[in-house]
Amino acid sequence: MKMKPKTKKIIVLSVMVALLVATGVLNFVLSDKLNKTSTDVAGQQDTVTQTFFAAARSDRDATRESEFLYLDAIMNSEESSEKAKTTAQEQKMLLVERMEKELALETLIKGRGFDDAIVTIGDKGVSIVVGESELSQEQANQILSVVVAETTFKATDVKVIPFNLSLIHISEPT
């Protein structure tokens, strides 16, 4: 049975909307859990940090999944030109390479003693958020050296950002 191109597009868009809704629900649930943590402030801070990194990874994964669905729709569409299909396939491979590199960098950074890290690689550079409230110049240089050694980016293309918990309001449980 052959599906009409319009039906395929509707299905792909429906799946992307469902993923977006799922991301919103996940963020709501994680935020709700954050508000129901114990009265221990240190425990709350750990929960906030863990929730931040979990939510950031979830958002990144949902976005990537949507991108994959979009690229698959282009590659599978009978109406797409061969050039569009080739470009979509190249972009998909680039996304896979970035995902592998991000995971490897996160593991290497954690291996250097940092509590957690989330790495995002873009066309123009790399952004890293680490699970530390402050970073010394030495710590920042450690992270920078890992990124420069593992990627083709220059030091000027890398942003290292400490996770600043003081900017997040922790409400007292009721």
Steps between C-alpha positions, in 0.01 A plus 500: 500500500644832392447812712436836345781756552256730679410221744869437570554867576202506735633193683850648532366832626270320745794303639707818534216674686462194725873513581475870578204437732690212666795733563269758657338236721841369606614851591178554699541169684865568578414850623221356715740246651745781568240684708427188708857426611600458863576791734873430487649796309805305384270224382289759320805641328606154383147435374492833316835428338401146402164621370663774294738260329228237448263759352772644276584153367132421451442825309807439285394141425142605413628770267736258331221244462286763328789587271546132411128465423510808280808377311349152463185655356708682240700188414186284470286749311437426135469873437852578630772551244808279505705801613263560793516133595880500486519819706259355758708183524819705549334710771379185675853356500633831636244484783605145586867605507419796724299283738788251530750782555278667762467176693873435483581854618251476788660174612853639474405815693335296776813284501698811591308518829205722414162400646312528172526664162285557198665571168331649196684516170383746237629617165700783652617357830454294813312595817561312823306541823676332793354405836715743697389834642839655428794404284861587555714592202670161533168312490382699199829426325459127574161501331627714215794267436268198480273672248784632284670158501183311405351739243612728219384813684742767620508617861319820398206289376442335839279636778536346846215596733476407868152401617409790728249367751469839668308626196230237558237555765450201730163524666444362848280191506155552646 
